[in-house]
Amino acid sequence: MMTLSNWMDRDQEVIMSTYGRLPIVIERGEGNYLYDENGNQYLDLFTGLAVNILGHSHPELSKVLKEQAAKFLHISNYFYNKPAIKLAESLISNSIKGKVFFTNSGAEATEAALKLIHKWSKDQEEARNGIVVLKQSFHGRTLGALKLTRQKSVYQDFPVTDIPVYEVTPHQTDELETILKTHKPAAMIVEPVLGSGGIVTLEEEYIRDISKLCHKYNVLCCMDEIQTGIGRTGEFFAYQHAGIAPDLILFAKGIGGGLPLGGIIVAEKHENLFKPGDHGTTFAPSPLSAALGNAVIDVLLDQGQLKTGTNVATKLHQRLNELKKKHGSIIGDVRGKGMMIGIVMSLDAKAVKDIQARLLEVGVMVDVTQQTIIRLLPPLTLTIEEVERFISAFETEIEKLLRVGQ
Ligand SMILES: *Cc1c(COP(=O)(O)O)cnc(C)c1O
């Protein structure tokens, strides 16, 4: 039998080493758990980076997948695609009136947004150029999207587009207004909760300010909901907490229920900017991904999983805040919204990596972002018992550290 180290060696031999991997080989997933080759069980609290919003092998998704797979896997955009039409209808009825363009990934959604923004800017009487983004934002890794991703370690070695980008600090409304007034950008793109930037939640008031100011200065207001969307923060899209209506919404990750799928939703006013030939893709939307997208929405909204999961998320925040109170010397902050949580550790990067590794040993998977922030992106199917299981494992690790420190 192949051992873990065999697989590690084979991986290193043939796959470019662009990722740091956890030292396990997953055999299967079921519900909120993953299982390795030896049958060890892991509570999955990062869901393949905010993708498996309903956990693994959800019976409803498996059923829909089988049905669609028996019909066809791919047909191209030369044909009408029933699952895609239904999905676009649902996305619109749960967000803004307008139209959808589908992609295969988040970065491609950002690229589609960039092209659409460019077309829009050409139609304006007064020249508009450039995009406003937040410090530490993440919008993807393709060369266009990379320009909007303001994390130096991600972009520094690559040539990016010559589209001007203006970086602003979250919650500095005056700074934002000055930029909009003086530079006349075409759009502002923000994550309502910065994901890989360290789970920084934008205040609802600030999101309303963004919307108002964009409107006032004729700038497209774009929400990158690739990580925050599809129920992760408690609303279908996170901007909905603030009660605004953006011009453009980017989505991906959770929508495909595990399959690649993304896209943009564009408000009615701008829905005919793309003309035939302006943009396209061979695969998207895969009928299989779109069929899963419909099932995801059905389970979340019609079957009430969004509500149930959000209640469990509230409990998780509450328990983490109790831990913070008790162990303030180690837990600096607990932030985020719904099933998108950052635990800011008052420890160095190595100590945080060690906690992640030890949690893995006891069967709990968490992510680490910005070196010292433990990121949780649990499925909306998480249960109260699983919250307690995580809290107990996490507190055990904290107590070990405290004992060593004494
Ligand atoms: C993951 C992510 C992207 C990029 O999505 P990919 O599918 O990895 O290309 C863009 N924006 C945000 C906010 C993300 O979290």
The ligand as a Gaussian input file, in Angstrom:
#p B3LYP/6-31G(d) Opt

LIG

0 1
 C      -10.901000      32.930000      -3.362000
 C      -11.191000      34.323000      -3.702000
 C      -11.000000      34.818000      -5.007000
 C      -10.403000      33.980000      -6.112000
 O      -11.162000      32.845000      -6.392000
 P      -10.478000      31.602000      -7.177000
 O      -11.645000      30.696000      -7.460000
 O       -9.474000      31.009000      -6.256000
 O       -9.868000      32.149000      -8.402000
 C      -11.362000      36.129000      -5.256000
 N      -11.890000      36.911000      -4.302000
 C      -12.081000      36.468000      -3.039000
 C      -12.698000      37.365000      -2.024000
 C      -11.726000      35.171000      -2.687000
 O      -11.875000      34.742000      -1.433000

